[in-house]
Amino acid sequence: KLRKSLQNSIKQIHKDLGLTCIFVTHDQDEAMVMSDTIHLFHEGRIEQSSDPITMYTSPVSQFAAAFIGNYNILSREQFAAVTEKKIASENGIAIRPETIQIVTDPSEETDYTFDGVIIDNTPKGNVLQYNINVNGVKMKVDVLFRSKVLFENGQKLRLSVADHNCIRI
């Protein structure tokens, strides 16, 4: 609670005084909360520089995707194994776990649809993260606890993800 309180105090002081502040952290959540602009460094150089929302939704590289958020990062070959479709990308694909839908009705299917089996799950506050085996590739899928429908380990599921949520990295 103290950390969150200090974050809010620093943000308010920054706003009230109109000062430029440089805040250095290795904590991705803290960077997202505290920043107007994030400069993500990798090997002594700026890997990506953008506002927090752009940083999270549009990482420019595998390093940026791995640092900000909890992406499923797949090589082109892994993506083809999962979806049985090829995709144009130099290095691979990053897919946020919350953008993968668990499909219960075929009308909900989007661009890429695939089947998997639940390995296990981890409660993370108001989110339940499923680890799912899809053709030998482990995928993370996040769902809110708002649903009365929860799935069991070992259960087979149909998953779907829209093309615009498959970020080429």
N, CA, C and O of each residue as an XYZ file, in Angstrom:
676
protein
N       0.822     -1.199      0.000
C       0.000      0.000      0.000
C       0.862      1.257      0.000
O       0.528      2.254     -0.640
N       1.978      1.194      0.730
C       2.868      2.345      0.790
C       3.421      2.674     -0.594
O       3.492      3.841     -0.979
N       3.809      1.647     -1.335
C       4.360      1.863     -2.683
C       3.348      2.551     -3.586
O       3.684      3.511     -4.279
N       2.119      2.071     -3.583
C       1.061      2.683     -4.411
C       0.796      4.114     -3.983
O       0.586      4.989     -4.823
N       0.804      4.355     -2.670
C       0.587      5.702     -2.154
C       1.699      6.642     -2.605
O       1.437      7.778     -3.002
N       2.947      6.164     -2.543
C       4.082      6.982     -2.989
C       4.007      7.256     -4.495
O       4.320      8.360     -4.941
N       3.599      6.266     -5.267
C       3.444      6.471     -6.707
C       2.442      7.585     -6.981
O       2.692      8.477     -7.793
N       1.314      7.523     -6.299
C       0.287      8.562     -6.483
C       0.805      9.929     -6.053
O       0.537     10.930     -6.717
N       1.538      9.978     -4.955
C       2.090     11.257     -4.477
C       3.085     11.833     -5.476
O       3.039     13.027     -5.772
N       3.975     11.011     -5.993
C       4.960     11.477     -6.972
C       4.263     11.986     -8.230
O       4.634     13.030     -8.765
N       3.261     11.260     -8.702
C       2.513     11.700     -9.894
C       1.820     13.037     -9.644
O       1.798     13.895    -10.527
N       1.259     13.221     -8.457
C       0.565     14.469     -8.139
C       1.543     15.633     -8.045
O       1.256     16.720     -8.547
N       2.687     15.423     -7.414
C       3.714     16.463     -7.334
C       4.185     16.838     -8.737
O       4.329     18.019     -9.050
N       4.417     15.859     -9.558
C       4.832     16.085    -10.947
C       3.801     16.943    -11.673
O       4.153     17.893    -12.374
N       2.540     16.604    -11.501
C       1.456     17.345    -12.167
C       1.345     18.770    -11.610
O       1.246     19.729    -12.375
N       1.361     18.906    -10.290
C       1.193     20.217     -9.652
C       2.325     21.184    -10.001
O       2.081     22.367    -10.238
N       3.549     20.687    -10.033
C       4.700     21.550    -10.272
C       5.054     21.688    -11.751
O       5.822     22.573    -12.126
N       4.502     20.826    -12.581
C       4.780     20.899    -14.017
C       6.235     20.641    -14.354
O       6.764     21.182    -15.325
N       6.873     19.818    -13.554
C       8.287     19.526    -13.756
C       8.474     18.315    -14.661
O       7.597     17.458    -14.773
N       9.622     18.266    -15.294
C      10.018     17.064    -16.001
C      10.674     16.142    -14.985
O      11.598     16.541    -14.277
N      10.200     14.926    -14.921
C      10.747     13.953    -13.978
C      11.271     12.754    -14.744
O      10.663     12.302    -15.713
N      12.398     12.252    -14.299
C      12.931     10.999    -14.836
C      12.823      9.984    -13.714
O      13.373     10.168    -12.629
N      12.108      8.920    -13.998
C      11.865      7.874    -13.009
C      12.453      6.588    -13.577
O      12.018      6.125    -14.632
N      13.418      6.016    -12.905
C      14.085      4.802    -13.386
C      13.557      3.619    -12.592
O      13.547      3.635    -11.362
N      13.118      2.593    -13.313
C      12.620      1.389    -12.657
C      12.819      0.184    -13.571
O      12.898      0.318    -14.792
N      12.896     -0.972    -12.967
C      12.951     -2.232    -13.710
C      11.609     -2.949    -13.605
O      11.447     -4.054    -14.123
N      10.661     -2.324    -12.943
C       9.338     -2.901    -12.717
C       8.403     -2.418    -13.813
O       8.080     -1.232    -13.877
N       7.964     -3.331    -14.680
C       7.127     -2.942    -15.813
C       5.805     -2.320    -15.375
O       5.346     -1.363    -15.999
N       5.193     -2.832    -14.333
C       3.920     -2.274    -13.863
C       4.113     -0.844    -13.366
O       3.301      0.037    -13.645
N       5.196     -0.628    -12.628
C       5.483      0.702    -12.126
C       5.753      1.666    -13.281
O       5.302      2.811    -13.253
N       6.482      1.210    -14.289
C       6.751      2.047    -15.462
C       5.439      2.439    -16.142
O       5.277      3.587    -16.558
N       4.513      1.505    -16.258
C       3.233      1.784    -16.913
C       2.424      2.811    -16.117
O       1.800      3.697    -16.701
N       2.434      2.695    -14.800
C       1.647      3.586    -13.940
C       2.251      4.987    -13.880
O       1.521      5.978    -13.914
N       3.561      5.073    -13.792
C       4.222      6.336    -13.492
C       4.533      7.191    -14.713
O       4.822      8.378    -14.556
N       4.487      6.646    -15.910
C       5.084      7.326    -17.061
C       4.097      7.940    -18.028
O       3.017      7.402    -18.272
N       4.490      9.079    -18.574
C       3.844      9.638    -19.763
C       4.506      9.046    -20.998
O       3.855      8.752    -22.001
N       5.829      8.880    -20.894
C       6.627      8.275    -21.957
C       7.579      7.282    -21.326
O       8.217      7.575    -20.315
N       7.671      6.112    -21.920
C       8.606      5.086    -21.458
C       9.725      4.974    -22.483
O       9.479      4.885    -23.686
N      10.950      4.980    -21.992
C      12.116      4.711    -22.830
C      12.639      3.356    -22.375
O      13.236      3.245    -21.305
N      12.419      2.344    -23.170
C      12.821      0.981    -22.844
C      14.223      0.737    -23.408
O      14.434      0.773    -24.621
N      15.173      0.490    -22.508
C      16.561      0.281    -22.908
C      16.870     -1.208    -23.031
O      16.375     -2.032    -22.261
N      17.701     -1.529    -24.019
C      18.194     -2.888    -24.214
C      19.623     -2.801    -24.706
O      19.899     -2.194    -25.741
N      20.527     -3.410    -23.962
C      21.952     -3.395    -24.303
C      22.478     -1.974    -24.532
O      23.230     -1.720    -25.473
N      22.064     -1.049    -23.646
C      22.567      0.314    -23.678
C      21.934      1.228    -24.711
O      22.353      2.377    -24.850
N      20.948      0.753    -25.431
C      20.274      1.574    -26.447
C      18.771      1.560    -26.203
O      18.225      0.630    -25.609
N      18.119      2.615    -26.678
C      16.657      2.671    -26.561
C      16.055      1.701    -27.573
O      16.214      1.860    -28.783
N      15.366      0.703    -27.054
C      14.703     -0.307    -27.887
C      13.371      0.230    -28.412
O      13.008      0.009    -29.568
N      12.651      0.939    -27.539
C      11.366      1.521    -27.914
C      11.109      2.709    -27.013
O      11.427      2.682    -25.824
N      10.537      3.744    -27.580
C      10.191      4.946    -26.835
C       8.767      5.320    -27.222
O       8.500      5.669    -28.372
N       7.854      5.246    -26.255
C       6.452      5.560    -26.564
C       5.668      5.733    -25.270
O       6.193      5.532    -24.175
N       4.405      6.109    -25.417
C       3.530      6.195    -24.252
C       3.237      4.767    -23.764
O       3.417      3.814    -24.522
N       2.791      4.607    -22.517
C       2.584      3.264    -21.973
C       1.611      2.401    -22.771
O       1.848      1.203    -22.926
N       0.532      2.974    -23.277
C      -0.449      2.170    -24.013
C       0.151      1.643    -25.305
O      -0.033      0.474    -25.642
N       0.867      2.492    -26.031
C       1.520      2.048    -27.262
C       2.592      1.011    -26.952
O       2.735      0.027    -27.678
N       3.334      1.226    -25.894
C       4.367      0.274    -25.492
C       3.758     -1.102    -25.254
O       4.325     -2.119    -25.652
N       2.593     -1.123    -24.599
C       1.948     -2.403    -24.273
C       1.291     -3.044    -25.486
O       1.403     -4.254    -25.683
N       0.617     -2.258    -26.289
C      -0.166     -2.832    -27.386
C       0.605     -3.008    -28.683
O       0.186     -3.771    -29.555
N       1.730     -2.310    -28.821
C       2.487     -2.372    -30.084
C       3.988     -2.465    -29.840
O       4.729     -1.563    -30.233
N       4.450     -3.533    -29.201
C       5.890     -3.659    -29.000
C       6.595     -3.791    -30.348
O       6.086     -4.431    -31.268
N       7.775     -3.178    -30.451
C       8.482     -3.165    -31.735
C       9.426     -4.346    -31.900
O       9.968     -4.555    -32.985
N       9.632     -5.122    -30.840
C      10.573     -6.229    -30.922
C      10.190     -7.315    -29.919
O       9.328     -7.130    -29.059
N      10.856     -8.440    -30.061
C      10.637     -9.530    -29.114
C      11.051     -9.109    -27.707
O      10.384     -9.466    -26.735
N      12.135     -8.358    -27.587
C      12.578     -7.880    -26.277
C      11.509     -6.997    -25.635
O      11.192     -7.167    -24.458
N      10.951     -6.053    -26.399
C       9.923     -5.153    -25.864
C       8.678     -5.943    -25.452
O       8.090     -5.670    -24.405
N       8.278     -6.909    -26.261
C       7.102     -7.728    -25.938
C       7.351     -8.556    -24.679
O       6.446     -8.730    -23.863
N       8.559     -9.063    -24.520
C       8.875     -9.883    -23.356
C       8.951     -9.035    -22.086
O       8.648     -9.524    -20.998
N       9.356     -7.761    -22.217
C       9.508     -6.915    -21.039
C       8.173     -6.323    -20.585
O       7.851     -6.351    -19.397
N       7.412     -5.798    -21.516
C       6.141     -5.146    -21.178
C       5.009     -6.118    -21.446
O       4.782     -6.522    -22.586
N       4.307     -6.488    -20.406
C       3.183     -7.393    -20.577
C       3.604     -8.831    -20.384
O       4.698     -9.115    -19.895
N       2.738     -9.719    -20.767
C       2.929    -11.144    -20.530
C       2.587    -11.890    -21.813
O       1.763    -12.805    -21.816
N       3.229    -11.488    -22.895
C       2.906    -11.993    -24.219
C       3.230    -13.473    -24.390
O       4.139    -14.009    -23.756
N       2.455    -14.120    -25.272
C       2.848    -15.389    -25.856
C       3.736    -15.009    -27.034
O       3.268    -14.364    -27.972
N       4.991    -15.391    -27.002
C       5.909    -15.057    -28.084
C       6.209    -16.341    -28.849
O       6.777    -17.292    -28.311
N       5.814    -16.341    -30.116
C       5.940    -17.533    -30.945
C       6.812    -17.251    -32.159
O       6.719    -16.186    -32.771
N       7.652    -18.207    -32.498
C       8.381    -18.114    -33.761
C       7.374    -18.333    -34.898
O       6.241    -18.752    -34.660
N       7.792    -18.050    -36.115
C       6.900    -18.308    -37.265
C       6.506    -19.778    -37.310
O       5.361    -20.111    -37.617
N       7.457    -20.654    -37.003
C       7.194    -22.094    -37.038
C       6.207    -22.504    -35.950
O       5.316    -23.318    -36.193
N       6.362    -21.944    -34.754
C       5.413    -22.249    -33.673
C       4.022    -21.742    -34.011
O       3.028    -22.423    -33.757
N       3.951    -20.538    -34.587
C       2.652    -19.988    -34.969
C       1.974    -20.901    -35.985
O       0.774    -21.156    -35.885
N       2.731    -21.394    -36.959
C       2.173    -22.309    -37.964
C       1.721    -23.615    -37.314
O       0.706    -24.182    -37.717
N       2.465    -24.104    -36.308
C       2.071    -25.330    -35.609
C       0.788    -25.130    -34.816
O      -0.043    -26.033    -34.722
N       0.634    -23.936    -34.246
C      -0.552    -23.643    -33.443
C      -1.777    -23.439    -34.322
O      -2.829    -24.025    -34.068
N      -1.646    -22.611    -35.356
C      -2.808    -22.197    -36.149
C      -2.990    -22.986    -37.439
O      -4.037    -22.910    -38.081
N      -1.954    -23.749    -37.817
C      -1.936    -24.460    -39.103
C      -2.012    -23.490    -40.275
O      -2.475    -23.845    -41.360
N      -1.545    -22.242    -40.042
C      -1.485    -21.222    -41.088
C      -0.150    -20.505    -40.986
O       0.409    -20.370    -39.898
N       0.351    -20.051    -42.106
C       1.593    -19.276    -42.116
C       1.250    -17.803    -41.992
O       0.167    -17.361    -42.378
N       2.199    -17.051    -41.443
C       2.000    -15.617    -41.291
C       3.304    -14.912    -41.632
O       4.386    -15.399    -41.307
N       3.196    -13.769    -42.286
C       4.386    -13.005    -42.673
C       4.920    -12.262    -41.459
O       4.254    -11.383    -40.911
N       6.124    -12.622    -41.047
C       6.791    -11.954    -39.936
C       8.258    -12.334    -39.984
O       8.600    -13.491    -40.229
N       9.128    -11.354    -39.748
C      10.564    -11.634    -39.777
C      10.994    -12.534    -38.628
O      11.670    -13.541    -38.839
N      10.601    -12.171    -37.417
C      11.101    -12.878    -36.244
C      10.063    -13.739    -35.544
O      10.415    -14.754    -34.943
N       8.811    -13.364    -35.608
C       7.783    -14.125    -34.922
C       6.563    -13.285    -34.626
O       6.364    -12.209    -35.190
N       5.759    -13.805    -33.732
C       4.469    -13.212    -33.405
C       4.362    -13.088    -31.892
O       4.793    -13.978    -31.158
N       3.790    -11.988    -31.431
C       3.490    -11.784    -30.017
C       1.976    -11.653    -29.880
O       1.343    -10.875    -30.594
N       1.406    -12.423    -28.956
C      -0.050    -12.394    -28.729
C      -0.287    -12.218    -27.232
O       0.178    -13.024    -26.425
N      -1.011    -11.164    -26.865
C      -1.333    -10.955    -25.458
C      -2.329    -12.026    -24.997
O      -3.269    -12.348    -25.725
N      -2.131    -12.578    -23.797
C      -3.014    -13.635    -23.298
C      -4.487    -13.234    -23.209
O      -5.371    -14.074    -23.374
N      -4.749    -11.958    -22.950
C      -6.146    -11.522    -22.804
C      -6.859    -11.358    -24.144
O      -8.075    -11.166    -24.176
N      -6.112    -11.431    -25.256
C      -6.751    -11.285    -26.573
C      -7.145    -12.624    -27.184
O      -7.789    -12.666    -28.231
N      -6.762    -13.706    -26.537
C      -7.150    -15.039    -27.009
C      -8.490    -15.379    -26.382
O      -8.647    -15.327    -25.162
N      -9.441    -15.721    -27.211
C     -10.781    -16.038    -26.727
C     -10.959    -17.544    -26.584
O     -10.495    -18.319    -27.420
N     -11.628    -17.942    -25.524
C     -12.074    -19.328    -25.405
C     -13.430    -19.379    -26.082
O     -14.372    -18.713    -25.652
N     -13.528    -20.169    -27.142
C     -14.716    -20.180    -28.000
C     -15.672    -21.277    -27.542
O     -15.302    -22.449    -27.462
N     -16.893    -20.883    -27.246
C     -17.932    -21.856    -26.900
C     -19.006    -21.925    -27.979
O     -19.835    -22.835    -27.983
N     -18.987    -20.959    -28.896
C     -19.959    -20.893    -29.988
C     -19.178    -20.630    -31.285
O     -18.415    -19.666    -31.347
N     -19.349    -21.459    -32.312
C     -18.594    -21.267    -33.559
C     -18.727    -19.871    -34.171
O     -17.843    -19.450    -34.918
N     -19.795    -19.151    -33.879
C     -19.960    -17.803    -34.425
C     -18.965    -16.818    -33.792
O     -18.785    -15.716    -34.311
N     -18.312    -17.198    -32.676
C     -17.340    -16.349    -32.000
C     -15.942    -16.479    -32.588
O     -15.044    -15.722    -32.218
N     -15.745    -17.426    -33.498
C     -14.417    -17.657    -34.056
C     -13.969    -16.476    -34.903
O     -14.770    -15.856    -35.603
N     -12.665    -16.171    -34.827
C     -12.094    -15.064    -35.590
C     -11.068    -15.612    -36.589
O     -11.227    -16.730    -37.078
N     -10.032    -14.850    -36.893
C      -9.097    -15.181    -37.966
C      -8.342    -16.490    -37.778
O      -8.198    -17.272    -38.718
N      -7.861    -16.726    -36.558
C      -7.087    -17.938    -36.290
C      -7.755    -18.713    -35.176
O      -7.962    -18.181    -34.085
N      -8.092    -19.956    -35.435
C      -8.779    -20.799    -34.464
C      -7.976    -22.081    -34.294
O      -7.485    -22.651    -35.268
N      -7.848    -22.530    -33.047
C      -7.045    -23.720    -32.776
C      -7.544    -24.399    -31.514
O      -8.227    -23.789    -30.691
N      -7.194    -25.668    -31.373
C      -7.617    -26.468    -30.230
C      -6.449    -26.688    -29.284
O      -5.297    -26.780    -29.708
N      -6.760    -26.771    -28.000
C      -5.733    -27.010    -27.002
C      -6.290    -27.727    -25.791
O      -7.498    -27.927    -25.664
N      -5.385    -28.110    -24.903
C      -5.748    -28.803    -23.670
C      -5.156    -28.025    -22.500
O      -3.980    -27.661    -22.522
N      -5.968    -27.771    -21.483
C      -5.514    -27.024    -20.316
C      -4.480    -27.845    -19.547
O      -4.740    -28.978    -19.143
N      -3.304    -27.248    -19.354
C      -2.243    -27.869    -18.554
C      -2.498    -27.562    -17.083
O      -2.544    -28.466    -16.249
N      -2.664    -26.270    -16.771
C      -2.940    -25.831    -15.410
C      -3.454    -24.401    -15.456
O      -3.608    -23.820    -16.530
N      -3.717    -23.838    -14.279
C      -4.185    -22.456    -14.217
C      -3.612    -21.776    -12.989
O      -3.241    -22.419    -12.007
N      -3.550    -20.447    -13.074
C      -3.013    -19.647    -11.976
C      -3.932    -18.466    -11.729
O      -4.112    -17.645    -12.628
N      -4.526    -18.346    -10.538
C      -5.306    -17.155    -10.208
C      -4.369    -15.961    -10.013
O      -3.370    -16.056     -9.300
N      -4.699    -14.846    -10.650
C      -3.900    -13.613    -10.532
C      -4.861    -12.465    -10.263
O      -5.193    -11.700    -11.168
N      -5.303    -12.348     -9.022
C      -6.261    -11.294     -8.678
C      -7.593    -11.566     -9.347
O      -8.203    -12.611     -9.120
N      -8.045    -10.636    -10.167
C      -9.336    -10.795    -10.836
C      -9.214    -11.548    -12.160
O     -10.192    -11.669    -12.897
N      -8.019    -12.054    -12.462
C      -7.770    -12.773    -13.709
C      -7.352    -14.205    -13.390
O      -6.612    -14.452    -12.438
N      -7.835    -15.136    -14.195
C      -7.396    -16.517    -14.125
C      -6.594    -16.787    -15.390
O      -7.104    -16.633    -16.500
N      -5.336    -17.189    -15.220
C      -4.503    -17.472    -16.385
C      -4.429    -18.981    -16.590
O      -3.994    -19.724    -15.711
N      -4.863    -19.415    -17.768
C      -4.763    -20.812    -18.151
C      -3.481    -21.008    -18.946
O      -3.148    -20.187    -19.801
N      -2.768    -22.083    -18.671
C      -1.667    -22.531    -19.510
C      -2.216    -23.674    -20.346
O      -2.714    -24.668    -19.816
N      -2.119    -23.519    -21.657
C      -2.773    -24.452    -22.574
C      -1.758    -25.009    -23.561
O      -0.975    -24.262    -24.148
N      -1.778    -26.314    -23.738
C      -0.927    -26.976    -24.718
C      -1.664    -26.988    -26.055
O      -2.738    -27.575    -26.189
N      -1.053    -26.321    -27.045
C      -1.621    -26.293    -28.398
C      -0.573    -26.876    -29.340
O       0.402    -26.207    -29.680
N      -0.774    -28.104    -29.754
C       0.164    -28.781    -30.663
C       1.605    -28.687    -30.174
O       2.514    -28.440    -30.966
N       1.819    -28.882    -28.876
C       3.163    -28.861    -28.313
C       3.676    -27.483    -27.936
O       4.793    -27.362    -27.433
N       2.891    -26.449    -28.166
C       3.273    -25.082    -27.809
C       2.443    -24.650    -26.604
O       1.217    -24.755    -26.614
N       3.130    -24.159    -25.559
C       2.426    -23.702    -24.355
C       1.950    -22.265    -24.572
O       2.753    -21.372    -24.843
N       0.658    -22.054    -24.454
C       0.038    -20.738    -24.631
C      -0.595    -20.312    -23.311
O      -1.176    -21.126    -22.593
N      -0.472    -19.009    -23.002
C      -1.145    -18.429    -21.840
C      -2.429    -17.761    -22.333
O      -2.420    -17.047    -23.335
N      -3.525    -17.998    -21.628
C      -4.810    -17.375    -21.953
C      -5.383    -16.809    -20.662
O      -5.577    -17.544    -19.694
N      -5.659    -15.494    -20.639
C      -6.203    -14.836    -19.461
C      -7.699    -14.604    -19.615
O      -8.163    -14.152    -20.661
N      -8.448    -14.918    -18.564
C      -9.881    -14.623    -18.534
C     -10.207    -13.966    -17.198
O      -9.586    -14.266    -16.178
N     -11.180    -13.073    -17.215
C     -11.640    -12.458    -15.974
C     -12.450    -13.462    -15.174
O     -13.092    -14.344    -15.743
N     -12.421    -13.330    -13.870
C     -13.182    -14.203    -12.989
C     -14.676    -13.874    -12.998
O     -15.419    -14.374    -12.153
N     -15.122    -13.054    -13.927
C     -16.534    -12.664    -13.945
C     -17.441    -13.796    -14.421
O     -18.653    -13.758    -14.210
N     -16.862    -14.781    -15.050
C     -17.639    -15.859    -15.629
C     -17.953    -16.926    -14.587
O     -17.142    -17.219    -13.709
N     -19.135    -17.492    -14.704
C     -19.488    -18.627    -13.861
C     -18.899    -19.908    -14.443
O     -18.863    -20.941    -13.773
N     -18.436    -19.839    -15.694
C     -17.878    -21.003    -16.367
C     -16.367    -21.004    -16.182
O     -15.663    -20.153    -16.725
N     -15.884    -21.956    -15.420
C     -14.451    -22.149    -15.258
C     -14.109    -23.507    -15.839
O     -14.943    -24.412    -15.850
N     -12.904    -23.647    -16.314
C     -12.503    -24.861    -17.004
C     -11.524    -25.653    -16.156
O     -10.797    -25.086    -15.340
N     -11.508    -26.947    -16.346
C     -10.706    -27.861    -15.542
C      -9.402    -28.207    -16.240
O      -9.328    -28.198    -17.468
N      -8.377    -28.510    -15.458
C      -7.133    -29.009    -16.021
C      -7.419    -30.287    -16.806
O      -8.185    -31.140    -16.357
N      -6.802    -30.413    -17.976
C      -7.023    -31.561    -18.848
C      -8.170    -31.384    -19.820
O      -8.344    -32.197    -20.728
N      -8.957    -30.330    -19.642
C     -10.113    -30.091    -20.517
C      -9.644    -29.561    -21.871
O      -8.715    -28.758    -21.952
N     -10.308    -30.027    -22.934
C     -10.021    -29.546    -24.279
C     -10.832    -28.281    -24.537
O     -12.000    -28.186    -24.159
N     -10.187    -27.305    -25.192
C     -10.837    -26.033    -25.499
C     -10.578    -25.648    -26.944
O      -9.587    -26.061    -27.547
N     -11.476    -24.857    -27.482
C     -11.290    -24.237    -28.796
C     -10.935    -22.777    -28.516
O     -11.626    -22.098    -27.756
N      -9.864    -22.304    -29.130
C      -9.377    -20.951    -28.918
C      -9.385    -20.189    -30.224
O      -9.320    -20.776    -31.303
N      -9.465    -18.860    -30.114
C      -9.488    -18.031    -31.312
C      -8.811    -16.699    -31.015
O      -8.916    -16.162    -29.912
N      -8.113    -16.177    -32.025
C      -7.476    -14.869    -31.902
C      -7.603    -14.139    -33.233
O      -7.425    -14.726    -34.300
N      -7.913    -12.844    -33.149
C      -8.038    -12.020    -34.349
C      -6.658    -11.654    -34.884
O      -5.709    -11.528    -34.110
N      -6.539    -11.485    -36.184
C      -5.271    -11.154    -36.816
C      -4.676     -9.876    -36.245
O      -3.461     -9.801    -36.062
N      -5.505     -8.857    -35.954
C      -4.955     -7.600    -35.447
C      -4.336     -7.742    -34.046
O      -3.635     -6.839    -33.591
N      -4.588     -8.860    -33.366
C      -3.970     -9.125    -32.074
C      -2.713     -9.996    -32.184
O      -2.117    -10.367    -31.173
N      -2.319    -10.315    -33.413
C      -1.087    -11.066    -33.668
C      -0.041    -10.063    -34.129
O       0.017     -9.705    -35.305
N       0.775     -9.617    -33.199
C       1.724     -8.537    -33.459
C       3.000     -9.123    -34.054
O       3.646     -9.980    -33.451
N       3.348     -8.650    -35.239
C       4.573     -9.090    -35.901
C       5.761     -8.405    -35.247
O       5.821     -7.177    -35.175
N       6.700     -9.202    -34.774
C       7.867     -8.625    -34.084
C       9.158     -9.006    -34.791
O      10.240     -8.613    -34.355
